[in-house]
Amino acid sequence: MPPAKKRTRTYDPGKIRTAVLAQLSNVRDAVRTLTPGQLALPTRLEGWDVRDLVAHIGMAVTAVHRALDQPEPAKADAVLLDWPFGTSGNAAAIADFTRRLAADHPDLDAYLAEVDGGLRALLDAHPGTRLLATGAGALSLDDYLVTRAVELVVHTDDLAAAVPGLDIPYDRQALAACTRLLADALAVKAPGGSTEVRVPPYAVVQCVEGPRHTRGTPPNVVETDPLTWIRLATGRLAWQAALADARVSASGERADLGAYLPVMG
């Protein structure tokens, strides 16, 4: 995937920091209730049980810690919209690291408390302009925290799907940031203006090559809810399955997004 050409949407740094901490707290509260049997349940991530998934959520947050431990890059050479396209290349290494974390931290509540405390201390100590070396290139801490909101929301949904009856709240700002970044990534992957993708109340983007819509009702419209969109964008839900279950509405000859999904592995 070529580097993103469109100007990246801006996010309020203070709101994103608060959202990341709030969603991590929501996960911690849920994990505290899990029984040993529930921790052993399989997840929709192949080969991972719930314990592995929780360890991975902590790992996604401590990516901030690891990045801040490295020398600061000389300059930013990436934008936020590059990140969704650079997440799948090291899947095997991530899975291995995740399983080691799960084995090394039998007390997941204590582990997540340590993760939370460490993140708060780092955010107090470092400005949002601090550059970090990431898999997508050098990004500011403020931008990288948007990606942590995405990780937390996506894996909160994975956790809720794995444990029947587990109700985990979504911080509104975290859910909005996740929805918007993945919608903007679709517009980068399928550039154009013939199709309008609506994910109320958080995002509307134009995408797909073809005649550009300028006024009135667009001829090609896709609409869905935030969690369905996130599942489609990350490969948790197939396009045809979403259509068949009426989880998404699509009208117009250019409203089939199946060829462009997922946008993030």
TAJOQUI-V163322 format. One record per backbone hydrogen bond with DSSP energy under -1.0 kcal/mol. NH is the residue of the N-H (numbers start at 0). CO is the residue of the C=O. E is the energy in kcal/mol with one decimal. If there is no record, write none. Layout:
nh:NH co:CO e:E
nh:NH co:CO e:E
This chain:
nh:15 co:11 e:-2.3
nh:16 co:12 e:-2.4
nh:17 co:13 e:-2.1
nh:18 co:14 e:-2.4
nh:19 co:15 e:-2.7
nh:20 co:16 e:-2.0
nh:21 co:17 e:-2.3
nh:22 co:18 e:-2.7
nh:23 co:19 e:-2.2
nh:24 co:20 e:-2.0
nh:25 co:21 e:-2.0
nh:26 co:22 e:-2.1
nh:27 co:23 e:-2.5
nh:28 co:24 e:-2.4
nh:29 co:25 e:-1.7
nh:30 co:26 e:-2.9
nh:31 co:27 e:-2.0
nh:32 co:29 e:-1.4
nh:33 co:30 e:-1.5
nh:38 co:34 e:-2.4
nh:40 co:37 e:-1.4
nh:42 co:47 e:-1.9
nh:47 co:44 e:-2.4
nh:49 co:40 e:-2.0
nh:50 co:38 e:-2.4
nh:52 co:48 e:-2.3
nh:53 co:49 e:-2.6
nh:54 co:50 e:-2.2
nh:55 co:51 e:-2.3
nh:56 co:52 e:-2.1
nh:57 co:53 e:-2.0
nh:58 co:54 e:-2.2
nh:59 co:55 e:-2.6
nh:60 co:56 e:-1.5
nh:61 co:57 e:-2.6
nh:63 co:60 e:-1.9
nh:65 co:61 e:-2.5
nh:66 co:62 e:-2.2
nh:67 co:63 e:-2.2
nh:68 co:64 e:-1.2
nh:69 co:66 e:-1.1
nh:77 co:137 e:-1.1
nh:81 co:78 e:-2.3
nh:82 co:79 e:-1.4
nh:85 co:82 e:-2.1
nh:90 co:87 e:-1.1
nh:93 co:89 e:-2.2
nh:94 co:90 e:-2.4
nh:95 co:91 e:-2.1
nh:96 co:92 e:-2.4
nh:97 co:93 e:-2.7
nh:98 co:94 e:-2.1
nh:99 co:95 e:-1.8
nh:100 co:96 e:-2.3
nh:101 co:97 e:-2.4
nh:102 co:98 e:-2.0
nh:103 co:99 e:-2.2
nh:104 co:100 e:-1.3
nh:107 co:105 e:-1.2
nh:110 co:106 e:-2.0
nh:111 co:107 e:-2.7
nh:112 co:108 e:-2.0
nh:113 co:109 e:-2.1
nh:114 co:110 e:-2.2
nh:115 co:111 e:-2.6
nh:116 co:112 e:-2.5
nh:117 co:113 e:-2.4
nh:118 co:114 e:-2.3
nh:119 co:115 e:-2.4
nh:120 co:116 e:-2.0
nh:121 co:117 e:-2.1
nh:122 co:118 e:-2.6
nh:123 co:119 e:-1.7
nh:124 co:120 e:-1.3
nh:125 co:121 e:-1.7
nh:129 co:126 e:-1.6
nh:131 co:138 e:-3.4
nh:133 co:136 e:-1.5
nh:136 co:133 e:-1.4
nh:138 co:131 e:-2.1
nh:140 co:129 e:-2.0
nh:141 co:127 e:-2.3
nh:143 co:139 e:-2.6
nh:144 co:140 e:-2.1
nh:146 co:142 e:-1.2
nh:147 co:143 e:-1.4
nh:148 co:144 e:-1.8
nh:149 co:145 e:-1.8
nh:150 co:146 e:-2.3
nh:151 co:147 e:-2.4
nh:152 co:148 e:-2.3
nh:153 co:149 e:-2.8
nh:154 co:150 e:-2.4
nh:155 co:151 e:-1.8
nh:156 co:152 e:-2.0
nh:157 co:153 e:-1.7
nh:158 co:154 e:-2.3
nh:159 co:155 e:-2.5
nh:160 co:156 e:-2.2
nh:161 co:157 e:-1.4
nh:162 co:158 e:-1.4
nh:165 co:162 e:-2.1
nh:174 co:170 e:-2.6
nh:175 co:171 e:-2.5
nh:176 co:172 e:-2.5
nh:177 co:173 e:-2.3
nh:178 co:174 e:-2.4
nh:179 co:175 e:-2.6
nh:180 co:176 e:-2.5
nh:181 co:177 e:-2.0
nh:182 co:178 e:-1.9
nh:183 co:179 e:-2.7
nh:184 co:180 e:-1.9
nh:185 co:181 e:-1.5
nh:186 co:182 e:-1.7
nh:187 co:183 e:-1.3
nh:188 co:184 e:-2.5
nh:189 co:185 e:-2.9
nh:193 co:207 e:-2.2
nh:194 co:206 e:-2.4
nh:195 co:219 e:-2.7
nh:196 co:204 e:-3.0
nh:197 co:221 e:-3.4
nh:198 co:202 e:-3.3
nh:201 co:198 e:-1.9
nh:202 co:198 e:-1.7
nh:204 co:196 e:-2.3
nh:206 co:194 e:-2.5
nh:207 co:189 e:-3.6
nh:212 co:192 e:-2.0
nh:220 co:250 e:-2.3
nh:221 co:195 e:-2.7
nh:222 co:248 e:-2.5
nh:223 co:197 e:-1.9
nh:228 co:224 e:-2.5
nh:229 co:225 e:-2.6
nh:230 co:226 e:-2.3
nh:231 co:227 e:-2.4
nh:232 co:228 e:-3.1
nh:233 co:229 e:-1.5
nh:234 co:231 e:-1.0
nh:235 co:230 e:-1.9
nh:236 co:230 e:-1.7
nh:241 co:237 e:-2.3
nh:242 co:238 e:-2.2
nh:243 co:239 e:-2.5
nh:244 co:240 e:-1.9
nh:245 co:242 e:-1.5
nh:246 co:241 e:-2.8
nh:248 co:222 e:-2.6
nh:250 co:220 e:-2.6
nh:254 co:251 e:-1.5
nh:259 co:256 e:-2.1
nh:262 co:232 e:-1.4
nh:263 co:232 e:-2.3
